[in-house]
């Protein structure tokens, strides 16, 4: 693999509301893999990078916002591997900690505005960009697609190798936040129906995530739950207070766009009896902490 990163540690996840529901959980700490190429992004990028090398490309071009964890990881990987990177950004030019990093690592930025960014789902969207950058490999938003899902299948291998370390012989389900659905799809493909994968949607209805997931891995083996709280990156005082409580109790840093919303959805499911008492699950910390740096 081009990104030779350490294994993500699997740790017990101790939260009072899980114990009260009789659920045992462990957390896969993707946030600890690498300080720059962090979280699930490193897994989603692996096969895109390999595809670029196989095609003889000089680099990669992709999309994201001003706080994009994906573009952050892509730019860092490009700088580390000596590859050219280009980012197509949502909205208008602004300065954020993420954008500063992208520029420092040599990523060329193009701000598309909001309407221009909405065109990314058009079939002809990439034509003009490929004509402009013929030596760069286009990567879907968030590092998605089948190549991204294929890389995320490796998460199962990492967990299996560490079950004995936490005293487990097996577990029943996975739980994780969902943006594009790529990581969830990779786990569904890797599990082949052995375990259920629950995805807490960080984006609101109408973003086509269910359709994207079904196209990658079919309609079975997973459950998607709306955890967006009104839309992508929408937060409120209750969520932030819950996040701080979980951070203090578990001793694990979180952020409210993905991981805290996924934990909130897990608490609701545990309280409602969606998960049976006595069950074991692995919660995937998908990273994303760098994007929270711009918060007040």
HELIX and SHEET records of a PDB file:
HELIX    1   1 UNK A   16  UNK A   20  1                                   5    
HELIX    2   2 UNK A   30  UNK A   32  5                                   3    
HELIX    3   3 UNK A   41  UNK A   54  1                                  14    
HELIX    4   4 UNK A   69  UNK A   81  1                                  13    
HELIX    5   5 UNK A   97  UNK A  104  1                                   8    
HELIX    6   6 UNK A  113  UNK A  118  1                                   6    
HELIX    7   7 UNK A  119  UNK A  121  5                                   3    
HELIX    8   8 UNK A  125  UNK A  132  1                                   8    
HELIX    9   9 UNK A  141  UNK A  143  5                                   3    
HELIX   10  10 UNK A  145  UNK A  152  1                                   8    
HELIX   11  11 UNK A  154  UNK A  160  1                                   7    
HELIX   12  12 UNK A  164  UNK A  166  5                                   3    
HELIX   13  13 UNK A  182  UNK A  191  1                                  10    
HELIX   14  14 UNK A  209  UNK A  217  1                                   9    
HELIX   15  15 UNK A  237  UNK A  250  1                                  14    
HELIX   16  16 UNK A  259  UNK A  272  1                                  14    
HELIX   17  17 UNK A  289  UNK A  294  5                                   6    
SHEET    1   A 6 UNK A  10  UNK A  13  0                                        
SHEET    2   A 6 UNK A  24  UNK A  29 -1                                        
SHEET    3   A 6 UNK A 280  UNK A 285  1                                        
SHEET    4   A 6 UNK A 173  UNK A 178  1                                        
SHEET    5   A 6 UNK A 196  UNK A 201  1                                        
SHEET    6   A 6 UNK A 222  UNK A 226  1                                        
SHEET    1   B 4 UNK A 108  UNK A 111  0                                        
SHEET    2   B 4 UNK A  84  UNK A  89  1                                        
SHEET    3   B 4 UNK A  59  UNK A  64  1                                        
SHEET    4   B 4 UNK A 136  UNK A 138  1                                        
END                                                                             
